[in-house]
Amino acid sequence: MKSIFFLCLLTGTVLAQSPAKRPIVPSDILRLQNITDPQVSPDGQWVAYTLSSVDKEKDKRNSDIWMISWDGKQSVQLTSSPDGESSPRWSPDGRFLSFVATRNGDKDSQLWLLDRRGGEGKKLTDLKGELEGYEWAPNGKTVALVIRDKDYSDSAKTKIRTPYVIDRHHFKEDRKGYLDRRTAHLYLFDVESKKIDTLTAGTYNETAPVWSPDSKQIAFVSNRTADPDKNENTDLFVIEARTKAPMKQLTNWPGVDNNPVWSPDGTQLAYLRSTASTNFIMYDQPVLAVISADGGEPNLISAALDRPVWNPRWSVDGKSIAVLVDDDRRTYVGAYELASGKLNRVAHDDCAYADLEQNPKGGWATLMSKPQLPAELYALENGNVRRLTTIQDAFVAPLQLATVEGFTSRSKDGTQVENMLFKPSGTSAGQKLPTILFIHGGPVGQDNFGFDLSRQILAGGGYVVAGVNYRGSSGRGLAFCKAIYGDWGNKEVADILGATDYLVAKGIADPAKLGIGGWSYGGILTNYTIATDQRFKAAASGAGSSLQMTMYGSDQYVNQYENELGAPWKNNDKWLKVSYPFLKADRIKTPTQFMGGEKDFNVPIAGSEQMYQALKSLGVPTQLIVYPGQFHGLSIPSYQTDRFDRYLKWFDQYLKTSVAVLGTGK
């Protein structure tokens, strides 16, 4: 009897320790912590990073600075302020960590300094403008600052803002709002005396300062064309680190040159250069380039790869440059040997790497995520990948996440498209389920084997979810990316429908229960698709547009419009062609939910309002959700969960019931 009683107690204890896993739900967004900005200490023994988590009471995310030892055995939280900290950087001697924060009633962000051994942070600066970036000189005596001129528009005692006075070609931008003529310049901050000297001035902006190894020069990025608003050109410049020093222009490519990184010996700079040399550069992929610190013709290291590369970092010995490469649903770590030009794959798998940083003792710190694990910190050493942090274990522990796999579809014109498929946990072979085509934005970008919170949540609601890497996506070469130039809503829709046909033909998707949705260009493509094909029984279009002509002057893309489509008064037919979801809205029979941020200047809420009004007038079931005070991306945690709650309720209404009557408004 006692043994039976003991067995029951033991069984109960085991069950209590191993609760049943559950599907992921929208409220899990509030549990997810995000790791960003890894920085390796000068002695190679620690990695500092920011960790953001949700403060439910204040309904906002807060970021703190942590560090973990290179062997992964020690983890230390360095800040815990409710104000949040960002941009941790090690002092060259490794004794201190600097960071950016807005504390103690300051209106503008300031630079702070923290002893790595402990204690309170000390404020270093008292700036009267917007701090947009900073970089320590290798000698530890000086910090280069990027400061945007102070905005005095609302400094009056009445607190009433002065009128916006605008005279720029590109005059508005998401999050920044209406753009004035304030510029960002480089300054030299003496750490000991706290004195600030002006390094650059004038009517142009300077960004991305990087010090030469001898602390004598600074390379930076600037657009020095006659009217920077009318093109995307940037070039590399070098200036001595002293006031009134002359600057030297290193590059003169009409396209984009950016992300400069000095070689260890200070004789060269690696950087990223655009493929295109035109005024508008969206459908492009960066190329790794190396140029002499004295100027001259650059060596285009990765030109033959035909894949986007980014985040260049020199090896300790200066003989190779590591990069991140986007390649067919994966982002891997590669390293180019400068002598031979050979690309070696340092780390690659069905995953997505990000934020590559060199360890001075050899190896790399990086972020990496997998289909069922959000981003964690890893160390790369001698071709081996070693996990450093285990922060996401608590997040995934109670969850039954979707299984994730790739699939290949063909469009009606024969184009091969590489996609991602999310199946709810427990889906049996041959089981047809309601299916949502959830389309990525951009359009440049790709769905990959990294962790995808959005599609996991939709799959957690019992849906098969597909991500389609339609033409216009990156990772498949330049021609694939540029295929939609000036021809929106054509090839992309064919690729989406081709993927849908594949899922139906394979018995994965229930053809009577198909949904579609997306945000930004994903919302735009949702509108294009439901205006083309009536098979979808529900749609959720977020931050999208359809009557494209009305976006001219309303959003931030005037440069794209004038270069890709031409002026509306000269190319009326082309503008009307890409506006077909609104102009032929009477073809739409799909119940559609429209969403957007009230203050979105990227794709203004008017784009969703117009489509909502059209479907409302046509009697097609529709709904409009406007998130107060939000920009293109929703930043308030409760709004983020609300969005997915509404997605699931909308799709459930039309894909999991048989009572909906389409086209009646009921």
C-alpha positions as CSV (number, residue, x, y, z in Angstrom):
1,M,0.0,0.0,0.0
2,K,2.8,2.3,1.0
3,S,4.7,1.5,-2.2
4,I,1.6,2.4,-4.3
5,F,1.1,5.6,-2.5
6,F,4.8,6.5,-3.0
7,L,4.5,5.6,-6.7
8,C,1.5,8.0,-7.0
9,L,3.5,10.8,-5.3
10,L,6.4,10.2,-7.6
11,T,4.3,10.1,-10.7
12,G,2.6,13.4,-9.6
13,T,6.0,15.0,-9.0
14,V,7.2,14.0,-12.5
15,L,4.0,15.3,-14.1
16,A,4.3,18.6,-12.2
17,Q,7.9,19.0,-13.4
18,S,7.0,18.3,-17.0
19,P,3.8,20.1,-17.9
20,A,2.2,19.5,-21.3
21,K,3.4,21.8,-24.0
22,R,1.0,24.1,-25.6
23,P,0.7,26.0,-28.9
24,I,2.2,29.5,-29.0
25,V,-0.3,32.3,-28.6
26,P,-0.1,36.1,-29.2
27,S,0.5,36.9,-25.5
28,D,3.8,35.0,-25.8
29,I,5.1,38.1,-27.5
30,L,5.2,39.6,-24.0
31,R,7.6,36.9,-22.8
32,L,10.1,37.1,-25.7
33,Q,13.4,38.7,-24.9
34,N,15.6,40.1,-27.7
35,I,19.4,40.0,-27.8
36,T,21.2,42.6,-29.9
37,D,24.5,44.4,-30.5
38,P,27.1,42.0,-29.3
39,Q,30.5,43.6,-28.5
40,V,33.7,41.6,-27.6
41,S,36.0,43.0,-24.9
42,P,39.6,43.9,-25.9
43,D,41.0,41.0,-23.9
44,G,38.6,38.6,-25.7
45,Q,37.2,37.3,-22.4
46,W,33.7,38.8,-22.5
47,V,30.9,39.7,-24.8
48,A,28.6,42.6,-23.9
49,Y,25.1,42.9,-25.4
50,T,21.7,44.5,-24.9
51,L,18.8,42.4,-23.8
52,S,15.3,43.9,-24.1
53,S,12.2,42.6,-22.4
54,V,8.6,43.8,-21.9
55,D,7.6,45.9,-19.0
56,K,3.9,44.9,-18.9
57,E,2.9,47.6,-16.4
58,K,4.3,50.4,-18.5
59,D,3.4,48.6,-21.8
60,K,6.9,49.1,-23.3
61,R,10.1,47.3,-24.0
62,N,13.1,48.1,-21.9
63,S,16.7,47.3,-22.8
64,D,19.5,46.6,-20.4
65,I,23.2,45.8,-20.9
66,W,24.6,42.4,-20.0
67,M,27.8,40.6,-20.5
68,I,28.7,36.9,-20.7
69,S,32.1,35.3,-20.5
70,W,33.7,33.9,-23.7
71,D,33.4,30.4,-22.2
72,G,29.7,31.0,-21.5
73,K,30.0,30.1,-17.8
74,Q,29.4,33.6,-16.3
75,S,26.6,36.0,-17.0
76,V,26.4,39.5,-15.5
77,Q,23.7,42.1,-15.7
78,L,25.3,45.6,-15.8
79,T,22.4,48.0,-16.0
80,S,18.8,47.8,-14.7
81,S,17.5,51.3,-15.2
82,P,13.8,51.7,-16.2
83,D,15.0,54.2,-18.8
84,G,16.8,51.7,-20.9
85,E,20.3,51.6,-22.3
86,S,21.7,50.9,-25.8
87,S,24.9,50.8,-27.9
88,P,27.4,49.2,-25.4
89,R,31.0,49.8,-26.4
90,W,34.2,48.7,-24.6
91,S,36.8,51.3,-23.8
92,P,40.1,50.3,-25.6
93,D,41.7,49.3,-22.3
94,G,38.7,47.1,-21.5
95,R,38.1,48.7,-18.1
96,F,34.9,50.4,-19.0
97,L,31.7,50.0,-21.0
98,S,30.1,53.1,-22.5
99,F,26.4,53.2,-23.5
100,V,23.7,55.6,-24.6
101,A,20.8,56.5,-22.3
102,T,18.3,59.2,-21.5
103,R,18.3,59.5,-17.7
104,N,17.6,61.9,-14.8
105,G,15.3,64.2,-16.8
106,D,17.6,64.7,-19.8
107,K,15.6,65.4,-23.0
108,D,18.4,64.2,-25.2
109,S,20.4,60.9,-25.1
110,Q,23.8,61.1,-23.5
111,L,26.9,59.0,-23.3
112,W,27.5,57.1,-20.1
113,L,30.4,55.2,-18.7
114,L,30.3,52.1,-16.5
115,D,33.1,50.3,-14.7
116,R,32.9,46.7,-15.8
117,R,33.8,45.7,-12.2
118,G,30.5,47.2,-10.9
119,G,29.0,50.4,-9.6
120,E,26.8,53.0,-11.0
121,G,27.1,54.5,-14.4
122,K,28.5,58.0,-14.8
123,K,27.3,60.5,-17.4
124,L,30.1,61.5,-19.7
125,T,28.4,64.1,-21.9
126,D,25.9,66.9,-21.7
127,L,25.0,67.3,-25.4
128,K,22.5,69.8,-26.8
129,G,21.6,67.8,-29.8
130,E,20.7,64.3,-30.9
131,L,23.4,61.7,-30.4
132,E,23.2,59.4,-33.4
133,G,26.4,57.4,-33.0
134,Y,29.8,57.2,-31.4
135,E,33.1,55.4,-31.7
136,W,36.1,55.1,-29.3
137,A,39.6,56.0,-30.6
138,P,41.9,53.1,-30.2
139,N,44.1,55.1,-27.8
140,G,41.1,55.5,-25.5
141,K,41.6,59.3,-25.2
142,T,38.9,60.5,-27.6
143,V,35.4,59.5,-28.7
144,A,34.1,60.5,-32.1
145,L,30.4,61.6,-31.8
146,V,27.7,61.9,-34.4
147,I,25.4,64.7,-33.3
148,R,22.4,66.1,-35.1
149,D,21.7,69.8,-34.5
150,K,19.2,70.5,-31.7
151,D,15.5,70.9,-32.6
152,Y,14.3,74.2,-31.1
153,S,10.8,74.1,-32.6
154,D,9.0,73.4,-29.3
155,S,11.2,75.2,-26.8
156,A,8.8,78.1,-26.3
157,K,7.2,78.5,-22.9
158,T,3.8,77.8,-24.3
159,K,4.9,74.3,-25.4
160,I,3.2,74.9,-28.7
161,R,5.3,73.8,-31.6
162,T,6.2,76.3,-34.3
163,P,4.9,75.6,-37.7
164,Y,6.7,73.1,-40.0
165,V,8.5,75.1,-42.6
166,I,9.5,72.7,-45.4
167,D,11.7,73.3,-48.5
168,R,13.2,69.8,-49.1
169,H,12.5,67.4,-51.9
170,H,12.4,64.4,-49.6
171,F,10.4,66.0,-46.8
172,K,9.0,63.3,-44.6
173,E,10.1,60.0,-43.2
174,D,8.6,57.4,-40.9
175,R,9.4,57.9,-37.2
176,K,11.2,61.1,-37.9
177,G,8.1,62.9,-39.3
178,Y,8.5,66.1,-41.3
179,L,12.2,66.7,-42.2
180,D,13.9,70.0,-41.7
181,R,17.4,71.2,-42.7
182,R,19.1,70.1,-39.4
183,T,22.3,68.2,-40.2
184,A,24.4,65.6,-38.4
185,H,28.1,66.2,-38.0
186,L,31.2,64.7,-36.4
187,Y,32.7,65.9,-33.1
188,L,35.7,64.9,-31.0
189,F,35.0,64.4,-27.3
190,D,38.0,64.4,-25.0
191,V,37.3,61.8,-22.3
192,E,39.5,63.4,-19.6
193,S,38.7,67.0,-20.1
194,K,35.1,66.5,-21.4
195,K,35.8,69.1,-24.1
196,I,34.0,68.8,-27.4
197,D,35.6,70.0,-30.7
198,T,33.9,70.2,-34.0
199,L,35.4,68.0,-36.7
200,T,32.9,68.6,-39.6
201,A,30.4,71.3,-40.3
202,G,28.3,72.6,-43.2
203,T,25.1,71.6,-45.0
204,Y,25.8,67.9,-45.4
205,N,25.4,64.9,-43.1
206,E,28.3,62.8,-41.9
207,T,27.7,59.3,-40.4
208,A,29.4,56.0,-39.5
209,P,32.8,57.3,-38.1
210,V,35.5,54.6,-37.7
211,W,39.0,55.3,-36.4
212,S,42.2,54.2,-38.0
213,P,44.3,51.8,-35.8
214,D,46.7,54.6,-35.0
215,S,43.9,57.0,-33.8
216,K,45.1,59.6,-36.3
217,Q,42.3,59.5,-38.9
218,I,38.6,58.9,-39.1
219,A,36.8,57.4,-42.1
220,F,33.1,58.3,-42.5
221,V,30.2,58.3,-44.9
222,S,28.5,61.2,-46.6
223,N,26.4,62.2,-49.6
224,R,28.0,65.3,-51.1
225,T,25.9,65.6,-54.3
226,A,24.2,68.8,-55.2
227,D,20.9,67.6,-53.8
228,P,21.2,64.5,-51.6
229,D,17.4,64.2,-51.4
230,K,17.2,63.2,-55.1
231,N,19.6,60.2,-55.0
232,E,20.9,57.5,-52.7
233,N,24.6,58.2,-53.3
234,T,27.0,57.9,-50.4
235,D,30.8,57.9,-50.5
236,L,33.7,57.2,-48.1
237,F,35.8,60.1,-46.8
238,V,38.8,60.3,-44.5
239,I,39.8,63.2,-42.2
240,E,42.5,63.7,-39.7
241,A,41.2,63.7,-36.1
242,R,41.8,67.4,-35.4
243,T,39.8,70.5,-35.8
244,K,39.7,72.3,-39.2
245,A,41.4,69.3,-40.9
246,P,40.7,68.9,-44.6
247,M,38.8,65.8,-45.7
248,K,39.7,63.5,-48.5
249,Q,37.1,61.7,-50.6
250,L,38.1,58.0,-51.2
251,T,35.3,56.7,-53.4
252,N,33.3,58.3,-56.2
253,W,30.8,55.5,-57.2
254,P,27.5,57.2,-58.1
255,G,25.7,54.5,-56.1
256,V,26.2,53.6,-52.4
257,D,29.5,53.2,-50.6
258,N,29.1,52.6,-46.8
259,N,30.0,50.5,-43.8
260,P,33.8,51.2,-43.8
261,V,36.1,49.1,-41.6
262,W,39.8,49.7,-41.3
263,S,42.3,46.9,-41.9
264,P,44.4,46.0,-38.8
265,D,47.5,47.7,-40.3
266,G,45.6,50.8,-41.3
267,T,46.5,50.6,-45.0
268,Q,43.1,49.6,-46.4
269,L,39.4,49.9,-45.8
270,A,36.8,47.2,-46.4
271,Y,33.3,48.5,-47.2
272,L,30.1,47.7,-49.0
273,R,29.3,49.0,-52.4
274,S,26.0,48.9,-54.3
275,T,25.8,47.0,-57.6
276,A,23.8,49.8,-59.2
277,S,25.1,53.3,-59.9
278,T,21.7,54.9,-60.3
279,N,19.9,57.5,-58.2
280,F,17.5,54.9,-56.8
281,I,18.8,51.7,-55.4
282,M,16.3,49.3,-53.8
283,Y,16.5,46.2,-55.9
284,D,20.2,45.7,-55.3
285,Q,22.7,43.7,-53.3
286,P,25.8,45.0,-51.5
287,V,29.2,43.9,-52.8
288,L,32.3,43.6,-50.5
289,A,34.9,46.0,-51.6
290,V,38.4,46.9,-50.4
291,I,40.2,50.2,-51.1
292,S,43.5,51.7,-50.2
293,A,43.5,54.3,-47.4
294,D,45.1,56.6,-49.9
295,G,42.2,56.1,-52.4
296,G,42.3,54.7,-55.9
297,E,40.4,51.9,-57.6
298,P,38.6,49.5,-55.2
299,N,38.8,45.7,-55.4
300,L,35.3,44.3,-55.7
301,I,35.9,41.1,-53.7
302,S,32.4,39.5,-53.9
303,A,31.3,40.8,-57.3
304,A,31.1,37.3,-58.8
305,L,29.1,35.8,-55.9
306,D,25.7,37.3,-57.0
307,R,24.4,37.3,-53.4
308,P,24.1,40.1,-50.8
309,V,26.9,40.4,-48.3
310,W,27.0,42.5,-45.3
311,N,28.6,43.2,-41.9
312,P,32.3,43.0,-43.1
313,R,34.9,42.3,-40.4
314,W,38.7,41.9,-40.8
315,S,40.5,38.9,-39.3
316,V,43.1,39.6,-36.7
317,D,45.9,39.0,-39.1
318,G,44.3,41.1,-41.9
319,K,44.5,38.3,-44.4
320,S,40.8,37.7,-44.7
321,I,37.4,39.5,-44.3
322,A,34.4,37.8,-42.8
323,V,30.9,38.6,-44.1
324,L,27.4,37.5,-43.6
325,V,25.8,36.1,-46.9
326,D,22.1,35.9,-47.7
327,D,21.7,32.8,-49.8
328,D,18.4,31.0,-50.6
329,R,16.6,31.2,-47.2
330,R,19.8,31.1,-45.2
331,T,22.3,33.6,-43.9
332,Y,25.7,32.1,-43.4
333,V,29.1,33.3,-42.2
334,G,31.7,33.4,-44.9
335,A,35.3,34.6,-45.1
336,Y,37.1,35.9,-48.2
337,E,40.9,35.2,-48.5
338,L,42.3,38.4,-49.8
339,A,45.3,36.8,-51.6
340,S,43.2,34.3,-53.6
341,G,39.7,35.9,-53.5
342,K,38.4,32.5,-52.3
343,L,35.2,32.4,-50.2
344,N,35.2,29.9,-47.3
345,R,32.0,29.1,-45.5
346,V,32.9,29.5,-41.8
347,A,29.4,28.6,-40.5
348,H,26.4,27.5,-42.4
349,D,23.2,25.4,-41.7
350,D,19.5,25.8,-41.9
351,C,19.6,29.0,-39.8
352,A,20.2,32.7,-39.9
353,Y,23.3,34.4,-38.6
354,A,23.6,38.1,-37.7
355,D,25.8,40.7,-36.1
356,L,29.3,39.3,-36.6
357,E,32.0,40.7,-34.3
358,Q,35.7,39.7,-34.1
359,N,37.3,38.4,-31.0
360,P,40.9,39.9,-30.8
361,K,42.2,36.5,-29.6
362,G,40.7,34.8,-32.7
363,G,37.2,33.7,-33.6
364,W,33.9,35.5,-33.8
365,A,30.9,36.4,-31.7
366,T,27.6,36.2,-33.6
367,L,23.9,36.1,-33.2
368,M,22.1,33.1,-34.7
369,S,18.5,31.9,-34.8
370,K,16.9,28.7,-35.9
371,P,13.4,27.8,-37.0
372,Q,12.4,26.8,-33.4
373,L,14.8,28.9,-31.4
374,P,15.0,32.8,-31.3
375,A,18.4,34.5,-31.6
376,E,21.1,33.5,-29.1
377,L,24.8,34.5,-28.8
378,Y,27.3,32.0,-30.2
379,A,31.1,31.8,-30.5
380,L,32.6,30.7,-33.8
381,E,36.1,29.1,-33.3
382,N,38.0,27.1,-35.9
383,G,34.9,26.2,-37.8
384,N,33.0,25.2,-34.6
385,V,29.8,26.9,-33.4
386,R,29.4,27.1,-29.7
387,R,26.3,28.5,-27.9
388,L,27.0,31.1,-25.3
389,T,23.6,32.2,-24.0
390,T,20.5,30.2,-23.1
391,I,18.1,33.1,-22.7
392,Q,15.5,31.7,-25.1
393,D,15.2,28.3,-23.4
394,A,12.6,29.7,-21.0
395,F,10.6,31.1,-23.9
396,V,10.4,27.9,-25.9
397,A,10.2,25.5,-23.0
398,P,6.3,25.5,-22.7
399,L,5.7,25.8,-26.4
400,Q,4.7,23.4,-29.1
401,L,6.2,25.2,-32.1
402,A,5.4,24.5,-35.7
403,T,7.7,22.3,-37.8
404,V,9.5,24.3,-40.4
405,E,10.7,23.2,-43.8
406,G,11.5,24.6,-47.2
407,F,9.5,23.9,-50.4
408,T,9.9,24.8,-54.0
409,S,7.1,25.9,-56.3
410,R,6.8,26.9,-59.9
411,S,4.9,29.8,-61.2
412,K,2.8,29.8,-64.4
413,D,5.7,31.2,-66.4
414,G,8.0,28.4,-65.1
415,T,9.9,30.5,-62.5
416,Q,11.2,28.5,-59.6
417,V,10.4,30.0,-56.2
418,E,11.9,28.9,-52.9
419,N,9.6,29.1,-49.9
420,M,9.1,28.3,-46.2
421,L,6.4,26.1,-44.8
422,F,5.1,26.1,-41.1
423,K,3.0,23.2,-40.0
424,P,1.2,23.1,-36.7
425,S,2.8,20.6,-34.3
426,G,1.1,17.2,-34.6
427,T,0.0,17.6,-38.2
428,S,-0.3,14.2,-39.7
429,A,0.8,13.2,-43.2
430,G,-1.9,13.9,-45.8
431,Q,-3.9,16.1,-43.4
432,K,-5.4,19.1,-45.2
433,L,-5.6,22.2,-43.0
434,P,-6.7,25.8,-43.4
435,T,-3.7,27.6,-44.9
436,I,-2.5,31.2,-44.7
437,L,-0.1,32.7,-47.2
438,F,1.7,35.2,-45.1
439,I,3.8,37.4,-47.3
440,H,7.0,39.2,-46.4
441,G,7.6,42.9,-46.8
442,G,10.4,44.7,-48.4
443,P,10.0,43.7,-51.2
444,V,13.8,43.1,-51.0
445,G,14.4,40.6,-48.2
446,Q,13.7,36.9,-47.7
447,D,11.9,34.4,-45.6
448,N,14.6,32.1,-44.1
449,F,15.4,29.4,-41.7
450,G,15.7,31.8,-38.8
451,F,13.0,32.1,-36.0
452,D,9.8,33.6,-37.4
453,L,7.5,34.8,-34.6
454,S,4.7,36.0,-36.8
455,R,4.3,32.7,-38.7
456,Q,4.8,30.6,-35.6
457,I,1.9,32.4,-33.9
458,L,-0.4,31.9,-36.9
459,A,0.6,28.3,-37.0
460,G,-0.1,28.1,-33.3
461,G,-3.7,29.0,-34.2
462,G,-4.0,25.8,-36.2
463,Y,-3.0,27.0,-39.6
464,V,-0.5,25.8,-42.1
465,V,1.5,29.0,-42.9
466,A,3.6,29.6,-46.0
467,G,6.2,32.3,-46.7
468,V,6.7,33.0,-50.4
469,N,10.1,34.3,-51.6
470,Y,8.5,35.9,-54.7
471,R,10.5,37.7,-57.4
472,G,11.8,40.9,-55.8
473,S,13.2,38.9,-52.8
474,S,16.9,38.7,-52.1
475,G,19.0,35.6,-51.7
476,R,18.5,34.4,-55.3
477,G,20.7,36.8,-57.3
478,L,20.4,40.2,-58.7
479,A,18.2,39.4,-61.7
480,F,15.6,37.7,-59.5
481,C,15.6,40.7,-57.2
482,K,15.2,43.3,-60.0
483,A,12.6,41.3,-61.9
484,I,9.7,43.5,-60.5
485,Y,11.2,46.9,-61.2
486,G,8.4,49.2,-62.3
487,D,6.0,46.3,-62.6
488,W,4.4,45.8,-59.2
489,G,1.7,43.2,-58.5
490,N,2.4,41.1,-61.5
491,K,5.3,38.5,-61.1
492,E,5.0,38.6,-57.3
493,V,1.3,37.6,-57.5
494,A,2.1,34.8,-60.0
495,D,4.7,33.5,-57.6
496,I,2.2,33.6,-54.7
497,L,-0.4,31.8,-56.7
498,G,2.1,29.2,-57.9
499,A,3.0,28.5,-54.2
500,T,-0.7,28.2,-53.4
501,D,-1.3,25.8,-56.3
502,Y,1.6,23.6,-55.0
503,L,0.2,23.4,-51.5
504,V,-3.2,22.5,-52.8
505,A,-1.8,19.9,-55.2
506,K,0.3,18.3,-52.5
507,G,-2.7,17.9,-50.2
508,I,-1.3,20.3,-47.6
509,A,-3.7,23.1,-48.0
510,D,-7.5,22.9,-48.0
511,P,-8.5,24.7,-51.2
512,A,-11.8,25.8,-49.5
513,K,-9.9,27.4,-46.6
514,L,-7.2,29.6,-48.0
515,G,-6.2,32.9,-46.4
516,I,-3.6,35.5,-47.2
517,G,-2.0,38.4,-45.3
518,G,1.1,40.5,-44.7
519,W,2.5,43.8,-43.6
520,S,4.0,46.6,-45.6
521,Y,4.8,45.3,-49.1
522,G,3.3,42.1,-47.8
523,G,0.0,44.1,-47.3
524,I,0.4,45.6,-50.7
525,L,0.8,42.2,-52.3
526,T,-2.2,40.9,-50.3
527,N,-4.3,43.6,-52.0
528,Y,-2.8,42.8,-55.4
529,T,-3.5,39.1,-54.9
530,I,-7.2,39.3,-53.8
531,A,-7.9,41.7,-56.7
532,T,-6.4,39.0,-59.1
533,D,-7.8,35.7,-57.6
534,Q,-11.0,35.1,-55.7
535,R,-9.9,31.7,-54.1
536,F,-8.9,33.3,-50.8
537,K,-11.7,33.3,-48.3
538,A,-10.1,35.8,-45.9
539,A,-7.3,38.4,-46.0
540,A,-5.4,40.6,-43.5
541,S,-3.7,43.6,-45.2
542,G,-1.4,45.5,-42.9
543,A,0.2,48.9,-43.6
544,G,-0.5,48.5,-47.3
545,S,-1.6,50.6,-50.3
546,S,-3.4,50.2,-53.6
547,L,-4.2,53.5,-55.2
548,Q,-0.5,54.2,-55.6
549,M,-0.8,57.5,-57.3
550,T,-2.2,59.0,-54.0
551,M,1.0,57.9,-52.2
552,Y,3.1,60.3,-54.2
553,G,3.9,63.2,-51.8
554,S,2.1,61.3,-49.0
555,D,4.8,58.8,-48.1
556,Q,8.7,58.8,-48.0
557,Y,9.3,57.2,-51.4
558,V,9.3,60.2,-53.8
559,N,12.8,59.2,-55.0
560,Q,11.7,55.7,-55.8
561,Y,8.5,56.8,-57.6
562,E,10.2,59.3,-59.9
563,N,13.0,56.9,-60.8
564,E,11.0,53.6,-61.0
565,L,7.6,54.8,-62.3
566,G,8.3,58.3,-63.5
567,A,6.4,61.4,-62.6
568,P,2.6,60.8,-62.4
569,W,1.8,63.6,-64.9
570,K,4.1,62.0,-67.4
571,N,3.5,58.3,-66.9
572,N,-0.2,58.2,-66.0
573,D,-0.8,54.8,-67.6
574,K,2.0,53.1,-65.5
575,W,0.7,54.6,-62.3
576,L,-2.9,53.4,-63.1
577,K,-1.6,50.0,-63.9
578,V,0.0,49.5,-60.5
579,S,-3.1,50.9,-58.8
580,Y,-5.4,48.1,-60.0
581,P,-6.5,46.7,-56.6
582,F,-8.3,50.0,-55.9
583,L,-9.4,50.8,-59.4
584,K,-10.8,47.3,-59.9
585,A,-11.9,46.8,-56.3
586,D,-15.2,45.4,-57.6
587,R,-13.3,42.2,-58.4
588,I,-12.5,41.6,-54.8
589,K,-14.8,39.2,-53.0
590,T,-12.5,38.3,-50.1
591,P,-13.4,39.5,-46.6
592,T,-10.4,41.7,-45.7
593,Q,-9.2,43.2,-42.5
594,F,-7.0,46.4,-42.9
595,M,-4.6,47.7,-40.3
596,G,-2.0,50.4,-39.9
597,G,-0.3,52.9,-37.7
598,E,-1.9,56.3,-37.2
599,K,1.5,58.1,-37.8
600,D,2.9,55.9,-40.5
601,F,4.9,58.0,-43.0
602,N,6.3,54.8,-44.7
603,V,3.0,53.5,-46.0
604,P,0.4,56.0,-44.6
605,I,-2.8,54.7,-43.1
606,A,-4.6,56.4,-46.0
607,G,-3.7,53.4,-48.1
608,S,-5.6,51.1,-45.8
609,E,-8.5,53.6,-45.4
610,Q,-9.0,53.8,-49.1
611,M,-9.3,50.0,-49.5
612,Y,-11.5,49.7,-46.4
613,Q,-13.9,52.3,-47.8
614,A,-14.0,50.7,-51.2
615,L,-14.9,47.2,-49.8
616,K,-17.4,48.8,-47.4
617,S,-19.1,50.5,-50.3
618,L,-19.1,47.2,-52.3
619,G,-20.6,45.2,-49.4
620,V,-17.6,43.0,-49.0
621,P,-17.0,42.1,-45.3
622,T,-14.2,44.4,-44.1
623,Q,-12.7,46.0,-41.0
624,L,-10.2,48.8,-40.3
625,I,-7.9,48.9,-37.3
626,V,-5.8,52.0,-36.7
627,Y,-3.2,51.8,-33.9
628,P,-2.9,55.3,-32.2
629,G,0.4,57.0,-32.3
630,Q,2.1,54.1,-34.1
631,F,4.5,54.4,-37.0
632,H,5.1,51.7,-39.7
633,G,6.2,49.2,-37.2
634,L,4.1,48.7,-34.0
635,S,6.3,49.3,-30.9
636,I,3.8,49.1,-28.1
637,P,3.7,45.5,-26.8
638,S,-0.1,45.4,-26.2
639,Y,-0.7,46.6,-29.8
640,Q,1.6,43.8,-31.0
641,T,-0.4,41.2,-29.3
642,D,-3.6,42.8,-30.3
643,R,-2.6,42.6,-33.9
644,F,-2.2,38.8,-33.8
645,D,-5.3,38.3,-31.7
646,R,-7.2,40.1,-34.4
647,Y,-5.5,38.2,-37.2
648,L,-6.5,34.9,-35.7
649,K,-10.1,35.9,-34.9
650,W,-10.5,37.2,-38.5
651,F,-9.1,34.1,-40.1
652,D,-11.0,31.8,-37.7
653,Q,-14.3,33.5,-38.7
654,Y,-13.9,32.8,-42.4
655,L,-11.6,29.7,-42.5
656,K,-12.8,27.6,-39.6
657,T,-16.6,28.1,-40.1
658,S,-19.0,27.5,-42.9
659,V,-21.5,30.2,-42.1
660,A,-19.8,33.2,-43.6
661,V,-21.6,34.6,-46.6
662,L,-19.2,36.4,-49.0
663,G,-20.0,39.6,-50.7
664,T,-23.1,40.4,-48.6
665,G,-21.6,42.5,-45.9
666,K,-23.0,40.1,-43.3
